[in-house]
Amino acid sequence: MYSEVDSAPVVWAMGKPMPQYSRWQVLAVWAAAALPMALMAWVVAPYFAARAGGGLAFAKWLIGCLTLGLVWQGILVAVLVWVERGNLRWTTLKDALWLHAPSDPRSGTKGGGLWWVCLPLVVGLWLAGALPQPSHDESRNFAAFMGTETGQAFLAGNWPWYGVVVVMLVFNTVLGEELLFRGLLLPRMNHAFGRADWLVNGVLFAVYHLHTPWVIPSSLLDAFWFAAPSKYYRSAWMGIVVHSAASVVILVMLWPFVWAKRG
């Protein structure tokens, strides 16, 4: 199933080369993540919401379905690592998914002050998020929905659904998208794409957003915020930390509404 690297090996712990995917295998993993999310957003959620009636049915089904799609990505990563390595022990996962502390290839420095690199990357991500987006149905935009009175009333005192949102965001930026794109795919793309592996990884991540296509143009910049630093420092934690910053902000902003009592 895998081919070994040739001219530019990507090494994991114990000095062994990281198994590499072919271009078709990379696209297959991408499709296994992207297509279920698109199906959930554009087919499954609308279908069941229409039969549940009006009100908040669509928002509930959309949030729930996208959460399931993200959880599936975490399961997919676990399955592929298990097939490749034969177990899911933490030591194995750290090697297989680039979950070691960042390491500077020039100085040899590991961890420590390197984590501060995440700060300007978070700022860059925030600036990119402020770019104008193509027009779209805001009922499909989670941030826009939560900024409305309806969205805030929905979460008021609603701990079960706040829990669903927490799960969605955790799998969005830690156990799902980032673990799959930066932890699983990126270290295995060098043989197929060479030095452009990080850039291709970023493009694939942008196009993956078929469930929210209006973010695809701005998501092309994510190659610089997530993929490039993860590749340079050989650590998926760089992308995870930067990507998770937005999730933390969202959860903090929603907290007061959850604490609020229903009218």
PLY file of the C-alpha trace (Angstrom):
ply
format ascii 1.0
element vertex 263
property float x
property float y
property float z
element edge 262
property int vertex1
property int vertex2
end_header
0.00 0.00 0.00
2.88 2.36 0.72
6.04 3.31 -1.09
9.27 4.37 0.59
10.75 7.82 0.10
13.72 8.08 -2.19
15.64 11.35 -2.50
14.23 13.30 0.46
13.20 10.89 3.23
10.88 12.11 5.96
12.15 10.48 9.13
10.20 9.53 12.22
11.56 8.37 15.57
13.97 5.41 15.75
15.48 6.55 12.44
12.91 4.80 10.26
11.53 6.45 7.10
7.93 7.58 7.17
5.79 5.45 4.83
4.70 7.54 1.86
1.40 7.77 -0.01
1.07 7.94 -3.78
-0.85 10.87 -5.25
-3.91 8.69 -5.65
-3.73 7.61 -2.03
-3.46 11.23 -0.91
-6.55 12.08 -2.96
-8.38 9.04 -1.61
-7.79 10.17 1.99
-8.82 13.71 1.04
-12.04 12.40 -0.51
-12.74 10.24 2.54
-12.70 13.42 4.62
-14.22 15.97 2.24
-17.08 14.06 0.63
-18.81 12.93 3.85
-18.71 16.53 5.13
-20.26 17.81 1.90
-22.88 15.07 2.01
-23.76 15.90 5.60
-24.03 19.63 4.91
-25.89 19.62 1.59
-27.97 16.42 1.68
-28.37 14.78 5.09
-28.91 17.87 7.27
-31.43 19.58 4.90
-33.31 16.29 4.40
-33.90 15.60 8.08
-34.37 19.27 9.00
-37.19 19.58 6.44
-38.99 16.67 8.06
-38.46 18.00 11.57
-40.25 21.25 10.86
-39.13 24.86 11.03
-37.56 26.79 13.85
-34.09 25.66 14.84
-34.30 22.25 13.17
-31.89 23.14 10.36
-29.28 24.62 12.72
-29.45 21.58 15.00
-29.18 19.08 12.17
-26.37 21.00 10.47
-24.31 21.29 13.66
-24.96 17.66 14.53
-24.16 16.32 11.07
-20.95 18.32 10.70
-19.88 17.14 14.15
-20.36 13.53 13.02
-18.34 14.26 9.88
-15.47 15.61 11.94
-15.58 12.70 14.37
-15.39 10.39 11.35
-12.12 12.07 10.38
-10.63 11.22 13.76
-11.76 7.62 13.34
-10.28 7.54 9.83
-6.91 8.70 11.14
-6.97 6.06 13.87
-7.82 3.30 11.41
-5.10 4.28 8.94
-2.46 4.53 11.67
-3.51 1.16 13.07
-3.25 -0.44 9.62
0.17 1.14 9.11
1.69 0.60 12.56
-0.35 -2.19 14.09
-1.26 -0.36 17.31
-2.47 2.97 18.67
-0.14 3.41 21.62
0.78 7.01 22.42
4.42 6.47 21.46
3.25 5.14 18.10
0.80 8.00 17.55
3.48 10.60 18.32
5.73 9.19 15.62
3.03 8.42 13.09
1.24 11.78 13.35
4.10 14.22 13.98
2.94 14.83 17.54
6.39 15.56 18.91
7.33 19.07 20.07
8.50 21.36 17.23
12.15 21.06 16.28
14.19 23.65 14.39
16.09 21.77 11.63
18.82 24.42 11.54
19.64 24.90 15.22
18.39 21.58 16.53
16.36 23.39 19.18
13.28 21.50 20.37
10.18 22.95 22.00
10.76 25.82 24.42
10.78 29.19 22.69
9.76 27.67 19.37
6.17 27.66 20.58
6.18 31.47 20.34
6.23 31.08 16.56
2.53 30.25 16.88
1.71 33.80 18.00
2.37 35.65 14.69
0.75 32.74 12.86
-2.43 33.21 14.92
-2.37 36.93 14.05
-1.97 36.07 10.38
-4.87 33.65 10.57
-7.02 36.32 12.21
-6.17 38.85 9.48
-6.98 36.28 6.78
-10.32 35.61 8.47
-11.18 39.28 8.12
-10.96 39.11 4.33
-14.30 39.48 2.49
-16.01 36.22 1.56
-18.27 35.37 -1.38
-21.97 35.82 -0.64
-23.57 32.79 0.99
-26.51 31.63 3.06
-25.67 32.80 6.57
-27.88 30.11 8.08
-25.03 27.77 7.11
-22.40 29.96 8.74
-21.91 28.88 12.36
-20.30 32.13 13.46
-22.99 34.23 11.78
-25.77 32.12 13.30
-24.32 32.45 16.80
-24.13 36.19 16.31
-27.90 36.43 15.88
-30.48 36.70 18.65
-31.90 33.36 17.55
-28.54 31.64 17.89
-27.84 33.21 21.27
-31.29 32.28 22.55
-30.74 28.74 21.34
-27.61 28.37 23.47
-28.99 30.16 26.55
-28.73 27.59 29.34
-28.43 24.85 26.71
-25.54 22.82 28.11
-26.16 19.69 25.99
-25.84 21.62 22.73
-22.89 23.60 24.05
-21.30 20.20 24.65
-21.98 19.27 21.03
-20.31 22.51 19.92
-17.29 21.70 22.11
-17.00 18.26 20.50
-17.37 19.79 17.04
-14.60 22.33 17.63
-12.25 19.84 19.29
-12.53 17.49 16.32
-12.38 20.45 13.96
-8.98 21.67 15.13
-7.37 18.86 17.15
-8.67 15.35 16.56
-10.15 15.77 13.09
-9.03 18.22 10.41
-5.57 19.05 11.73
-4.73 15.51 12.77
-5.73 14.27 9.33
-4.18 16.97 7.14
-1.07 17.92 9.14
-0.59 14.78 11.24
-1.42 12.02 8.76
-1.21 13.41 5.22
1.56 16.01 5.32
4.38 13.67 6.50
3.33 11.15 3.84
3.16 13.53 0.84
6.86 14.20 0.26
7.46 11.32 -2.14
4.45 12.32 -4.27
4.89 16.10 -4.26
8.47 16.81 -3.19
9.23 20.24 -1.74
5.75 21.44 -2.69
4.12 18.93 -0.34
3.18 21.60 2.21
1.66 23.83 -0.48
-0.35 20.99 -2.00
-1.44 20.05 1.51
-2.74 23.59 2.04
-4.59 23.61 -1.29
-6.20 20.25 -0.53
-7.25 21.57 2.86
-8.85 24.63 1.28
-10.74 22.62 -1.34
-11.78 20.15 1.36
-14.24 22.82 2.54
-16.95 21.74 0.10
-19.35 21.93 3.05
-18.58 25.66 3.40
-17.36 26.64 -0.09
-17.40 30.37 0.62
-14.30 29.95 2.85
-12.24 28.19 0.16
-10.59 31.37 -1.25
-9.37 32.60 2.15
-8.52 29.03 3.24
-5.87 28.89 0.52
-3.76 31.03 2.86
-4.00 28.31 5.50
-1.06 26.63 3.78
1.09 29.35 5.35
-0.55 29.31 8.80
-0.88 25.52 9.24
1.00 23.43 6.66
4.25 25.42 6.25
5.14 25.66 9.96
4.08 22.05 10.57
6.39 20.93 7.75
9.33 23.13 8.77
9.25 22.18 12.45
8.18 18.55 11.76
5.33 18.91 14.21
1.58 18.78 13.64
1.23 20.68 16.91
2.06 23.90 15.08
-1.04 23.65 12.92
-3.12 22.32 15.81
-2.22 25.18 18.15
-2.75 27.91 15.54
-6.00 26.41 14.26
-7.30 25.84 17.81
-6.87 29.49 18.74
-10.05 30.34 16.83
-11.94 27.51 18.54
-10.92 28.76 21.98
-12.13 32.27 21.11
-15.49 30.91 19.89
-16.03 28.83 23.02
-15.15 31.76 25.28
-17.50 34.09 23.38
-20.36 31.58 23.59
-19.90 30.90 27.30
-21.89 33.95 28.55
-24.88 32.96 26.42
-24.85 29.42 27.78
-24.81 30.77 31.32
-27.77 33.03 30.55
-31.18 31.87 31.72
-33.93 31.29 29.25
-36.46 34.09 29.09
0 1
1 2
2 3
3 4
4 5
5 6
6 7
7 8
8 9
9 10
10 11
11 12
12 13
13 14
14 15
15 16
16 17
17 18
18 19
19 20
20 21
21 22
22 23
23 24
24 25
25 26
26 27
27 28
28 29
29 30
30 31
31 32
32 33
33 34
34 35
35 36
36 37
37 38
38 39
39 40
40 41
41 42
42 43
43 44
44 45
45 46
46 47
47 48
48 49
49 50
50 51
51 52
52 53
53 54
54 55
55 56
56 57
57 58
58 59
59 60
60 61
61 62
62 63
63 64
64 65
65 66
66 67
67 68
68 69
69 70
70 71
71 72
72 73
73 74
74 75
75 76
76 77
77 78
78 79
79 80
80 81
81 82
82 83
83 84
84 85
85 86
86 87
87 88
88 89
89 90
90 91
91 92
92 93
93 94
94 95
95 96
96 97
97 98
98 99
99 100
100 101
101 102
102 103
103 104
104 105
105 106
106 107
107 108
108 109
109 110
110 111
111 112
112 113
113 114
114 115
115 116
116 117
117 118
118 119
119 120
120 121
121 122
122 123
123 124
124 125
125 126
126 127
127 128
128 129
129 130
130 131
131 132
132 133
133 134
134 135
135 136
136 137
137 138
138 139
139 140
140 141
141 142
142 143
143 144
144 145
145 146
146 147
147 148
148 149
149 150
150 151
151 152
152 153
153 154
154 155
155 156
156 157
157 158
158 159
159 160
160 161
161 162
162 163
163 164
164 165
165 166
166 167
167 168
168 169
169 170
170 171
171 172
172 173
173 174
174 175
175 176
176 177
177 178
178 179
179 180
180 181
181 182
182 183
183 184
184 185
185 186
186 187
187 188
188 189
189 190
190 191
191 192
192 193
193 194
194 195
195 196
196 197
197 198
198 199
199 200
200 201
201 202
202 203
203 204
204 205
205 206
206 207
207 208
208 209
209 210
210 211
211 212
212 213
213 214
214 215
215 216
216 217
217 218
218 219
219 220
220 221
221 222
222 223
223 224
224 225
225 226
226 227
227 228
228 229
229 230
230 231
231 232
232 233
233 234
234 235
235 236
236 237
237 238
238 239
239 240
240 241
241 242
242 243
243 244
244 245
245 246
246 247
247 248
248 249
249 250
250 251
251 252
252 253
253 254
254 255
255 256
256 257
257 258
258 259
259 260
260 261
261 262
